[in-house]
Amino acid sequence: MENLSNLANALDYSDIIHLEFYVQEQLAKGKEICDLIIGDFDTQQFPMPNYLTAQIQQAYENKHNDYPPLEGVLSLRDEVAKQTKKRFNVSYNPDTEMLISGGARPLLYSAMLATVSADDKVIYPVPSWNNMFYTTMCGGKHVPIETSEANQFLPTAEQLQAHISDARLITLCSPQNPNGSMFSKQQLSEICDMVVAENARRRAINAKPLYVIYDQVYWMLTMQEVEHYHPASLCPDIKPYLIVVDAGTKAFAATGIRVGWATGPHEVIAKMQVFQEHIGAMAPTAEQLATAVLFQNEAYLQSYLAGFKEKILASMAVLHQGVQDMKSAGMAIDSFIPNAGIYMTLKIDAINMETPDGNILENAVQVSRYLIDSAGLALVPFASFGCRSKASQLWYRAAVCTISPSEIEAALPRLQSALLALTQSRLLLEA
């Protein structure tokens, strides 16, 4: 690969995609697999809002198949501004502090491009989704913060404080992907106060600011008795350093229509818009217009979200109950229902166990492959989200909305049999 760029040689598909490639190979061979890898939806079980579908069709019938404005259609920017003010009491100018894009990914990447230069330090928690790849693509220096079960795999201000003095960016996500946990008011306030204090120090010495990217894509899917917090609603002084990324792709079970939005300081948003022009990552005009109309129909939207979350919880309950039954039977497995989102988290203590054919499962990826082969169950290990500690590598993400609850239920006996078939490694016993 010497003919390619350094970045091309450094970058590969994520472990998640590699695992999904393997699952697709097995499915093509006729193997039955309960595939809980990709954060997408079984569109029969989880259709997107009928009203949204109708509005998209109407927009195309009205000939809205032209280029959208680079900043996004005005009606959607206005609605996002209204929603942000209504939900979080935070005001953004839809003309200068907002950008619509083709989903959340281009916004997360362009926000990093706009704030990070080569060799700038980027702080991100692990587990977390895609931060490691965006940092590599920007040429930044990786500063992963290993989180723990004790803090629901969320970073604390104390953990971040040790690394911020010469960092350029902190990336946060709440509700978190992969495990669906959410910052409490106190946790997020402490982080915001820390960032504001650090920027006050930097202003005094005329140094570049420390920015925060806050990914809240799953907030509309909050399901437990917890509240989602916007950083600027808790700490208005953080607003000049804050870029918030959101989207309707997950909340509306509409991953294919690619509509996301970002709010932030006008100088950052303006440069993100320039990147968007050159990359061509705009969301289609029709989908933008339809999303704006959906936001305007508040009663319908809330009814849809309530029903949607109820179905997600039903799928989670099936998997959770099955795992808890195995745990009660003495097996080394556990699970918990998240605060929000579409993922359940499982703890499976199988590393260093021996399979029936004599292979030692040396790491979480090998455990995942074993479960695919022996249980017909596909999960994503936290190792695929950057985790390296021994404790965190016992955890796995399950996207419960990819198939029906009955398919999840059918996979549970296979999971139990596969785990019961494992034995203590002879090598470890001899050691």
DRENLO-401675 format. One record per residue (C-alpha): residue number from 1; x, y, z. Coordinates in Angstrom, 1 decimal, always signed. Example, Ala and Ser with C-alpha at 12.3 -4.5 7.8 and 13.67 -1.06 7.14 Angstrom:
2
n = 1; east = +12.3; north = -4.5; up = +7.8
n = 2; east = +13.7; north = -1.1; up = +7.1
END
This chain:
431
n = 1; east = +0.0; north = +0.0; up = +0.0
n = 2; east = +3.0; north = +2.3; up = -0.4
n = 3; east = +1.3; north = +4.2; up = -3.2
n = 4; east = -1.5; north = +5.4; up = -0.9
n = 5; east = -1.5; north = +8.3; up = +1.6
n = 6; east = -0.4; north = +7.9; up = +5.2
n = 7; east = -4.0; north = +8.4; up = +6.3
n = 8; east = -5.3; north = +5.8; up = +3.9
n = 9; east = -2.8; north = +3.3; up = +5.3
n = 10; east = -3.6; north = +4.3; up = +8.9
n = 11; east = -7.4; north = +4.0; up = +8.5
n = 12; east = -9.5; north = +0.8; up = +8.3
n = 13; east = -13.1; north = -0.2; up = +8.8
n = 14; east = -14.1; north = -0.2; up = +12.4
n = 15; east = -14.1; north = -3.5; up = +14.3
n = 16; east = -17.9; north = -3.2; up = +14.3
n = 17; east = -18.0; north = -3.3; up = +10.5
n = 18; east = -15.5; north = -6.1; up = +10.4
n = 19; east = -17.7; north = -8.1; up = +12.8
n = 20; east = -20.8; north = -7.3; up = +10.7
n = 21; east = -18.9; north = -8.5; up = +7.5
n = 22; east = -18.3; north = -11.8; up = +9.3
n = 23; east = -22.0; north = -12.1; up = +10.3
n = 24; east = -23.1; north = -11.4; up = +6.7
n = 25; east = -20.8; north = -14.1; up = +5.5
n = 26; east = -22.4; north = -16.6; up = +7.9
n = 27; east = -25.9; north = -15.5; up = +7.0
n = 28; east = -25.0; north = -16.0; up = +3.3
n = 29; east = -24.1; north = -19.6; up = +4.2
n = 30; east = -27.6; north = -20.1; up = +5.7
n = 31; east = -26.7; north = -19.8; up = +9.4
n = 32; east = -29.3; north = -18.5; up = +11.7
n = 33; east = -28.0; north = -15.5; up = +13.6
n = 34; east = -29.6; north = -13.0; up = +15.9
n = 35; east = -27.7; north = -9.9; up = +14.6
n = 36; east = -27.5; north = -7.2; up = +17.3
n = 37; east = -24.4; north = -5.4; up = +15.9
n = 38; east = -25.4; north = -2.3; up = +13.9
n = 39; east = -27.4; north = +0.5; up = +15.5
n = 40; east = -30.1; north = +0.3; up = +12.8
n = 41; east = -33.7; north = -0.8; up = +12.8
n = 42; east = -35.8; north = -3.6; up = +11.6
n = 43; east = -38.1; north = -1.4; up = +9.5
n = 44; east = -41.0; north = -3.8; up = +9.9
n = 45; east = -40.8; north = -3.7; up = +13.6
n = 46; east = -39.8; north = +0.0; up = +13.9
n = 47; east = -41.1; north = +2.0; up = +11.0
n = 48; east = -40.3; north = +5.7; up = +10.8
n = 49; east = -43.3; north = +8.1; up = +11.4
n = 50; east = -46.0; north = +7.8; up = +8.7
n = 51; east = -46.4; north = +11.5; up = +8.9
n = 52; east = -42.7; north = +12.0; up = +8.1
n = 53; east = -42.9; north = +9.6; up = +5.2
n = 54; east = -45.9; north = +11.4; up = +3.8
n = 55; east = -44.2; north = +14.8; up = +4.1
n = 56; east = -41.1; north = +13.6; up = +2.3
n = 57; east = -43.2; north = +12.2; up = -0.5
n = 58; east = -45.1; north = +15.5; up = -0.7
n = 59; east = -41.9; north = +17.5; up = -0.8
n = 60; east = -40.7; north = +15.5; up = -3.8
n = 61; east = -44.1; north = +15.9; up = -5.5
n = 62; east = -43.6; north = +19.6; up = -5.0
n = 63; east = -40.3; north = +19.4; up = -6.9
n = 64; east = -38.0; north = +19.9; up = -4.0
n = 65; east = -35.3; north = +17.8; up = -5.4
n = 66; east = -32.8; north = +20.6; up = -5.9
n = 67; east = -29.7; north = +21.5; up = -3.9
n = 68; east = -30.5; north = +22.7; up = -0.4
n = 69; east = -28.9; north = +25.8; up = +1.0
n = 70; east = -25.5; north = +25.0; up = +2.4
n = 71; east = -26.6; north = +26.0; up = +5.9
n = 72; east = -29.8; north = +24.0; up = +5.6
n = 73; east = -33.4; north = +25.0; up = +4.8
n = 74; east = -34.6; north = +27.9; up = +6.9
n = 75; east = -37.8; north = +26.2; up = +8.1
n = 76; east = -35.8; north = +23.3; up = +9.7
n = 77; east = -33.2; north = +25.7; up = +11.2
n = 78; east = -36.1; north = +27.7; up = +12.7
n = 79; east = -37.6; north = +24.6; up = +14.2
n = 80; east = -34.4; north = +23.4; up = +15.7
n = 81; east = -33.9; north = +26.8; up = +17.3
n = 82; east = -37.4; north = +26.7; up = +18.7
n = 83; east = -37.0; north = +23.1; up = +20.0
n = 84; east = -33.7; north = +24.0; up = +21.7
n = 85; east = -35.2; north = +27.0; up = +23.4
n = 86; east = -38.3; north = +25.1; up = +24.4
n = 87; east = -36.6; north = +22.0; up = +25.7
n = 88; east = -33.4; north = +23.4; up = +27.2
n = 89; east = -34.0; north = +27.2; up = +27.4
n = 90; east = -30.9; north = +27.8; up = +25.3
n = 91; east = -31.1; north = +30.2; up = +22.4
n = 92; east = -29.2; north = +29.9; up = +19.1
n = 93; east = -29.4; north = +32.1; up = +16.0
n = 94; east = -30.7; north = +29.9; up = +13.2
n = 95; east = -28.8; north = +32.1; up = +10.6
n = 96; east = -25.4; north = +32.1; up = +12.2
n = 97; east = -25.1; north = +29.4; up = +14.9
n = 98; east = -26.7; north = +26.4; up = +13.2
n = 99; east = -25.9; north = +23.9; up = +10.4
n = 100; east = -28.0; north = +21.1; up = +8.9
n = 101; east = -26.2; north = +18.2; up = +7.5
n = 102; east = -26.6; north = +14.6; up = +6.2
n = 103; east = -26.9; north = +13.0; up = +9.6
n = 104; east = -24.7; north = +13.5; up = +12.6
n = 105; east = -21.5; north = +12.0; up = +11.3
n = 106; east = -20.5; north = +14.8; up = +8.9
n = 107; east = -21.2; north = +17.3; up = +11.8
n = 108; east = -19.1; north = +15.4; up = +14.3
n = 109; east = -16.2; north = +15.1; up = +11.8
n = 110; east = -16.4; north = +18.7; up = +10.5
n = 111; east = -16.6; north = +20.1; up = +14.1
n = 112; east = -13.4; north = +18.3; up = +14.8
n = 113; east = -11.9; north = +19.6; up = +11.6
n = 114; east = -12.8; north = +23.1; up = +12.5
n = 115; east = -11.2; north = +23.0; up = +15.9
n = 116; east = -8.3; north = +20.6; up = +15.7
n = 117; east = -5.0; north = +21.1; up = +13.9
n = 118; east = -2.3; north = +18.4; up = +13.3
n = 119; east = -0.9; north = +17.1; up = +16.6
n = 120; east = -3.6; north = +18.9; up = +18.8
n = 121; east = -4.7; north = +16.8; up = +21.7
n = 122; east = -8.2; north = +15.4; up = +21.5
n = 123; east = -9.7; north = +14.0; up = +24.7
n = 124; east = -12.4; north = +11.4; up = +24.4
n = 125; east = -13.8; north = +8.7; up = +26.8
n = 126; east = -13.7; north = +5.0; up = +26.1
n = 127; east = -16.0; north = +3.3; up = +25.4
n = 128; east = -17.2; north = +5.8; up = +22.8
n = 129; east = -18.2; north = +5.6; up = +19.2
n = 130; east = -15.9; north = +6.7; up = +16.3
n = 131; east = -13.9; north = +9.4; up = +18.2
n = 132; east = -10.7; north = +7.4; up = +17.6
n = 133; east = -11.3; north = +7.4; up = +13.8
n = 134; east = -12.2; north = +11.1; up = +13.6
n = 135; east = -9.1; north = +12.0; up = +15.6
n = 136; east = -6.9; north = +10.0; up = +13.3
n = 137; east = -8.6; north = +11.7; up = +10.2
n = 138; east = -7.9; north = +15.1; up = +11.7
n = 139; east = -4.3; north = +14.3; up = +12.5
n = 140; east = -4.9; north = +14.9; up = +16.2
n = 141; east = -3.2; north = +13.3; up = +19.2
n = 142; east = -5.3; north = +10.7; up = +20.9
n = 143; east = -6.0; north = +11.1; up = +24.6
n = 144; east = -8.4; north = +8.3; up = +25.5
n = 145; east = -9.9; north = +8.3; up = +29.0
n = 146; east = -10.7; north = +4.9; up = +30.2
n = 147; east = -14.0; north = +4.9; up = +32.1
n = 148; east = -15.5; north = +2.3; up = +34.4
n = 149; east = -18.7; north = +0.6; up = +35.3
n = 150; east = -18.6; north = +2.5; up = +38.6
n = 151; east = -19.4; north = +5.7; up = +36.7
n = 152; east = -21.6; north = +4.0; up = +34.2
n = 153; east = -18.8; north = +4.3; up = +31.6
n = 154; east = -19.0; north = +8.1; up = +31.6
n = 155; east = -15.9; north = +10.4; up = +32.2
n = 156; east = -15.7; north = +12.5; up = +35.3
n = 157; east = -14.4; north = +16.1; up = +35.6
n = 158; east = -11.6; north = +14.8; up = +37.7
n = 159; east = -10.5; north = +12.3; up = +35.0
n = 160; east = -10.6; north = +15.0; up = +32.3
n = 161; east = -8.9; north = +17.7; up = +34.5
n = 162; east = -5.5; north = +15.9; up = +34.4
n = 163; east = -5.3; north = +16.2; up = +30.6
n = 164; east = -6.9; north = +19.6; up = +29.7
n = 165; east = -4.0; north = +22.0; up = +30.2
n = 166; east = -2.7; north = +21.5; up = +26.6
n = 167; east = -5.7; north = +19.9; up = +24.9
n = 168; east = -7.7; north = +21.4; up = +22.1
n = 169; east = -10.9; north = +19.4; up = +22.3
n = 170; east = -13.1; north = +17.2; up = +24.5
n = 171; east = -15.7; north = +15.0; up = +23.0
n = 172; east = -18.7; north = +13.9; up = +25.0
n = 173; east = -21.8; north = +11.9; up = +24.3
n = 174; east = -25.0; north = +11.7; up = +26.4
n = 175; east = -27.0; north = +9.5; up = +26.2
n = 176; east = -23.8; north = +7.5; up = +25.6
n = 177; east = -23.2; north = +5.1; up = +22.8
n = 178; east = -22.6; north = +2.2; up = +23.5
n = 179; east = -24.2; north = +1.8; up = +26.9
n = 180; east = -27.1; north = +4.3; up = +27.0
n = 181; east = -26.0; north = +6.0; up = +30.3
n = 182; east = -26.5; north = +9.8; up = +30.8
n = 183; east = -24.7; north = +12.5; up = +32.6
n = 184; east = -26.4; north = +13.6; up = +35.8
n = 185; east = -26.8; north = +17.3; up = +36.4
n = 186; east = -23.9; north = +17.4; up = +38.9
n = 187; east = -21.6; north = +15.4; up = +36.6
n = 188; east = -22.2; north = +17.6; up = +33.6
n = 189; east = -22.1; north = +20.8; up = +35.6
n = 190; east = -18.7; north = +19.9; up = +37.0
n = 191; east = -17.3; north = +19.3; up = +33.5
n = 192; east = -18.7; north = +22.5; up = +32.2
n = 193; east = -17.4; north = +24.6; up = +35.1
n = 194; east = -14.0; north = +23.0; up = +34.5
n = 195; east = -14.0; north = +23.9; up = +30.8
n = 196; east = -15.1; north = +27.5; up = +31.6
n = 197; east = -12.3; north = +27.9; up = +34.2
n = 198; east = -9.7; north = +26.5; up = +31.8
n = 199; east = -10.8; north = +28.9; up = +29.0
n = 200; east = -10.6; north = +31.8; up = +31.5
n = 201; east = -7.0; north = +30.8; up = +32.2
n = 202; east = -6.2; north = +30.6; up = +28.5
n = 203; east = -7.7; north = +34.0; up = +27.7
n = 204; east = -5.4; north = +35.5; up = +30.3
n = 205; east = -2.4; north = +34.2; up = +28.4
n = 206; east = -3.9; north = +34.7; up = +24.9
n = 207; east = -4.0; north = +30.9; up = +24.2
n = 208; east = -6.3; north = +29.0; up = +21.9
n = 209; east = -9.6; north = +27.9; up = +23.6
n = 210; east = -10.6; north = +24.4; up = +24.7
n = 211; east = -13.7; north = +23.3; up = +22.8
n = 212; east = -16.3; north = +20.6; up = +23.6
n = 213; east = -18.3; north = +18.6; up = +21.1
n = 214; east = -21.4; north = +17.2; up = +22.8
n = 215; east = -23.2; north = +14.4; up = +20.9
n = 216; east = -26.8; north = +14.1; up = +22.1
n = 217; east = -28.2; north = +12.1; up = +19.2
n = 218; east = -30.1; north = +9.7; up = +21.5
n = 219; east = -31.7; north = +12.2; up = +23.9
n = 220; east = -35.2; north = +12.0; up = +22.4
n = 221; east = -35.1; north = +8.3; up = +23.3
n = 222; east = -34.7; north = +8.9; up = +27.1
n = 223; east = -36.7; north = +6.1; up = +28.7
n = 224; east = -36.0; north = +5.9; up = +32.4
n = 225; east = -36.8; north = +8.4; up = +35.1
n = 226; east = -33.8; north = +10.6; up = +34.3
n = 227; east = -33.5; north = +14.0; up = +32.6
n = 228; east = -31.2; north = +14.8; up = +29.7
n = 229; east = -29.2; north = +18.0; up = +30.2
n = 230; east = -27.9; north = +20.5; up = +27.6
n = 231; east = -24.5; north = +21.8; up = +28.8
n = 232; east = -25.4; north = +25.4; up = +28.0
n = 233; east = -28.6; north = +25.2; up = +30.1
n = 234; east = -26.5; north = +24.3; up = +33.1
n = 235; east = -23.6; north = +26.6; up = +32.4
n = 236; east = -24.3; north = +29.4; up = +30.0
n = 237; east = -20.7; north = +30.5; up = +30.0
n = 238; east = -19.7; north = +27.3; up = +28.2
n = 239; east = -21.6; north = +28.3; up = +25.1
n = 240; east = -18.7; north = +30.0; up = +23.2
n = 241; east = -16.8; north = +26.8; up = +23.4
n = 242; east = -19.6; north = +24.3; up = +22.8
n = 243; east = -20.7; north = +22.5; up = +19.6
n = 244; east = -23.8; north = +20.3; up = +20.1
n = 245; east = -24.6; north = +17.7; up = +17.5
n = 246; east = -28.1; north = +16.1; up = +17.2
n = 247; east = -30.2; north = +14.3; up = +14.6
n = 248; east = -33.5; north = +12.7; up = +13.9
n = 249; east = -32.1; north = +9.6; up = +12.3
n = 250; east = -32.2; north = +7.4; up = +15.4
n = 251; east = -35.2; north = +9.0; up = +17.3
n = 252; east = -37.4; north = +8.7; up = +14.2
n = 253; east = -36.1; north = +5.2; up = +13.2
n = 254; east = -35.0; north = +7.0; up = +10.0
n = 255; east = -31.3; north = +6.2; up = +9.6
n = 256; east = -31.6; north = +6.3; up = +5.8
n = 257; east = -32.9; north = +9.8; up = +5.4
n = 258; east = -29.8; north = +11.4; up = +6.9
n = 259; east = -30.9; north = +14.6; up = +8.6
n = 260; east = -28.8; north = +16.0; up = +11.5
n = 261; east = -28.1; north = +19.5; up = +12.9
n = 262; east = -25.4; north = +21.2; up = +14.9
n = 263; east = -25.4; north = +24.4; up = +17.0
n = 264; east = -22.4; north = +26.3; up = +18.2
n = 265; east = -20.3; north = +29.4; up = +18.0
n = 266; east = -20.8; north = +31.2; up = +14.7
n = 267; east = -17.1; north = +31.1; up = +13.8
n = 268; east = -17.0; north = +27.3; up = +14.2
n = 269; east = -20.3; north = +26.7; up = +12.5
n = 270; east = -19.2; north = +28.9; up = +9.5
n = 271; east = -16.1; north = +26.8; up = +8.9
n = 272; east = -18.1; north = +23.6; up = +9.3
n = 273; east = -20.3; north = +24.9; up = +6.6
n = 274; east = -17.3; north = +25.4; up = +4.3
n = 275; east = -16.2; north = +21.8; up = +4.9
n = 276; east = -19.7; north = +20.7; up = +4.1
n = 277; east = -19.7; north = +22.6; up = +0.8
n = 278; east = -16.5; north = +20.9; up = -0.3
n = 279; east = -17.4; north = +17.4; up = +1.0
n = 280; east = -21.0; north = +17.6; up = -0.3
n = 281; east = -22.5; north = +16.3; up = +2.9
n = 282; east = -25.8; north = +18.2; up = +2.8
n = 283; east = -29.1; north = +16.5; up = +3.7
n = 284; east = -31.6; north = +16.3; up = +0.8
n = 285; east = -34.0; north = +19.3; up = +0.6
n = 286; east = -37.1; north = +17.2; up = +0.8
n = 287; east = -36.0; north = +15.4; up = +3.9
n = 288; east = -35.1; north = +18.7; up = +5.6
n = 289; east = -38.5; north = +20.2; up = +4.8
n = 290; east = -40.3; north = +17.1; up = +6.0
n = 291; east = -38.4; north = +17.0; up = +9.3
n = 292; east = -39.3; north = +20.7; up = +9.9
n = 293; east = -43.0; north = +19.9; up = +9.4
n = 294; east = -42.7; north = +16.9; up = +11.8
n = 295; east = -41.3; north = +19.1; up = +14.5
n = 296; east = -44.3; north = +21.5; up = +14.0
n = 297; east = -46.7; north = +18.7; up = +14.7
n = 298; east = -45.8; north = +18.3; up = +18.4
n = 299; east = -48.7; north = +16.1; up = +19.5
n = 300; east = -48.0; north = +13.6; up = +16.7
n = 301; east = -44.3; north = +13.5; up = +17.4
n = 302; east = -44.6; north = +12.9; up = +21.1
n = 303; east = -47.2; north = +10.1; up = +20.5
n = 304; east = -44.8; north = +8.5; up = +18.0
n = 305; east = -41.8; north = +8.7; up = +20.3
n = 306; east = -43.9; north = +7.2; up = +23.2
n = 307; east = -44.9; north = +4.2; up = +21.1
n = 308; east = -41.4; north = +3.8; up = +19.7
n = 309; east = -39.8; north = +3.8; up = +23.1
n = 310; east = -42.3; north = +1.3; up = +24.4
n = 311; east = -41.4; north = -1.1; up = +21.7
n = 312; east = -37.7; north = -0.7; up = +22.3
n = 313; east = -38.2; north = -1.4; up = +26.0
n = 314; east = -40.2; north = -4.5; up = +25.1
n = 315; east = -37.3; north = -5.8; up = +23.1
n = 316; east = -34.9; north = -4.9; up = +25.9
n = 317; east = -37.0; north = -6.6; up = +28.5
n = 318; east = -36.9; north = -9.9; up = +26.6
n = 319; east = -33.1; north = -9.9; up = +26.4
n = 320; east = -32.7; north = -8.6; up = +29.9
n = 321; east = -34.9; north = -11.2; up = +31.5
n = 322; east = -33.2; north = -14.0; up = +29.6
n = 323; east = -29.8; north = -12.8; up = +30.8
n = 324; east = -31.0; north = -12.3; up = +34.4
n = 325; east = -32.4; north = -15.9; up = +34.4
n = 326; east = -29.0; north = -17.2; up = +33.4
n = 327; east = -27.3; north = -15.0; up = +36.0
n = 328; east = -29.7; north = -16.4; up = +38.7
n = 329; east = -28.7; north = -19.9; up = +37.6
n = 330; east = -25.1; north = -19.0; up = +38.5
n = 331; east = -23.7; north = -18.1; up = +35.1
n = 332; east = -21.1; north = -15.3; up = +34.7
n = 333; east = -23.4; north = -13.0; up = +32.8
n = 334; east = -25.2; north = -9.8; up = +33.6
n = 335; east = -27.2; north = -6.9; up = +31.9
n = 336; east = -28.8; north = -3.6; up = +32.6
n = 337; east = -31.6; north = -1.5; up = +31.0
n = 338; east = -30.1; north = +1.8; up = +29.8
n = 339; east = -31.4; north = +5.3; up = +30.5
n = 340; east = -31.9; north = +6.0; up = +26.8
n = 341; east = -31.2; north = +4.9; up = +23.3
n = 342; east = -31.5; north = +1.6; up = +21.4
n = 343; east = -28.7; north = -0.5; up = +23.0
n = 344; east = -28.7; north = -2.9; up = +25.9
n = 345; east = -25.4; north = -3.7; up = +27.6
n = 346; east = -24.4; north = -7.3; up = +28.6
n = 347; east = -21.5; north = -8.4; up = +30.7
n = 348; east = -20.1; north = -11.8; up = +29.7
n = 349; east = -17.1; north = -13.2; up = +31.6
n = 350; east = -15.7; north = -15.6; up = +29.0
n = 351; east = -12.2; north = -14.3; up = +28.3
n = 352; east = -9.6; north = -17.1; up = +28.9
n = 353; east = -12.3; north = -19.8; up = +28.8
n = 354; east = -11.8; north = -22.8; up = +26.6
n = 355; east = -14.2; north = -23.8; up = +23.8
n = 356; east = -15.4; north = -27.4; up = +23.2
n = 357; east = -12.9; north = -27.7; up = +20.3
n = 358; east = -10.0; north = -26.7; up = +22.6
n = 359; east = -9.5; north = -23.0; up = +21.6
n = 360; east = -8.8; north = -20.4; up = +24.2
n = 361; east = -10.9; north = -17.2; up = +24.0
n = 362; east = -8.0; north = -14.8; up = +24.5
n = 363; east = -9.9; north = -11.5; up = +24.1
n = 364; east = -13.4; north = -10.0; up = +23.7
n = 365; east = -13.3; north = -10.1; up = +19.9
n = 366; east = -12.7; north = -13.9; up = +20.0
n = 367; east = -15.6; north = -14.2; up = +22.5
n = 368; east = -17.8; north = -12.3; up = +20.0
n = 369; east = -16.8; north = -14.6; up = +17.2
n = 370; east = -17.5; north = -17.7; up = +19.4
n = 371; east = -21.0; north = -16.4; up = +20.2
n = 372; east = -21.7; north = -15.9; up = +16.5
n = 373; east = -20.5; north = -19.4; up = +15.6
n = 374; east = -21.9; north = -21.3; up = +18.6
n = 375; east = -24.9; north = -19.3; up = +19.7
n = 376; east = -25.9; north = -17.5; up = +16.5
n = 377; east = -25.8; north = -14.3; up = +18.5
n = 378; east = -23.9; north = -11.3; up = +17.4
n = 379; east = -22.8; north = -8.6; up = +19.9
n = 380; east = -20.3; north = -5.8; up = +19.8
n = 381; east = -17.5; north = -5.9; up = +22.5
n = 382; east = -16.7; north = -2.7; up = +24.3
n = 383; east = -13.1; north = -3.4; up = +23.0
n = 384; east = -14.5; north = -2.2; up = +19.6
n = 385; east = -15.2; north = +1.2; up = +21.2
n = 386; east = -11.6; north = +1.7; up = +22.4
n = 387; east = -11.7; north = -0.1; up = +25.8
n = 388; east = -8.4; north = -1.7; up = +26.8
n = 389; east = -8.9; north = -2.4; up = +30.5
n = 390; east = -9.6; north = -6.0; up = +31.6
n = 391; east = -12.8; north = -5.0; up = +33.4
n = 392; east = -14.3; north = -3.1; up = +30.5
n = 393; east = -13.6; north = -5.8; up = +28.0
n = 394; east = -16.2; north = -8.0; up = +29.7
n = 395; east = -19.0; north = -5.8; up = +28.3
n = 396; east = -20.9; north = -6.0; up = +25.0
n = 397; east = -23.4; north = -3.8; up = +23.2
n = 398; east = -26.6; north = -5.2; up = +21.8
n = 399; east = -28.7; north = -3.2; up = +19.3
n = 400; east = -32.1; north = -4.6; up = +20.3
n = 401; east = -34.0; north = -2.8; up = +17.5
n = 402; east = -32.5; north = -4.7; up = +14.6
n = 403; east = -34.8; north = -7.7; up = +14.8
n = 404; east = -38.0; north = -8.9; up = +16.5
n = 405; east = -38.4; north = -9.8; up = +20.2
n = 406; east = -39.3; north = -13.3; up = +19.2
n = 407; east = -35.9; north = -13.7; up = +17.4
n = 408; east = -34.1; north = -12.4; up = +20.5
n = 409; east = -36.0; north = -14.9; up = +22.6
n = 410; east = -35.1; north = -17.7; up = +20.3
n = 411; east = -31.4; north = -16.9; up = +20.6
n = 412; east = -31.4; north = -17.0; up = +24.4
n = 413; east = -31.3; north = -20.8; up = +24.8
n = 414; east = -28.5; north = -20.9; up = +22.2
n = 415; east = -26.5; north = -18.3; up = +24.2
n = 416; east = -27.0; north = -20.3; up = +27.4
n = 417; east = -25.8; north = -23.5; up = +25.7
n = 418; east = -22.8; north = -21.8; up = +24.2
n = 419; east = -21.7; north = -20.4; up = +27.6
n = 420; east = -22.3; north = -23.6; up = +29.4
n = 421; east = -20.1; north = -25.4; up = +26.9
n = 422; east = -17.1; north = -23.3; up = +27.9
n = 423; east = -14.6; north = -24.6; up = +30.5
n = 424; east = -11.7; north = -23.2; up = +32.5
n = 425; east = -8.6; north = -23.0; up = +30.3
n = 426; east = -6.3; north = -25.9; up = +31.0
n = 427; east = -3.3; north = -23.6; up = +30.5
n = 428; east = -4.6; north = -21.3; up = +33.3
n = 429; east = -5.4; north = -24.2; up = +35.6
n = 430; east = -1.9; north = -25.6; up = +35.1
n = 431; east = -0.4; north = -22.2; up = +35.7
END
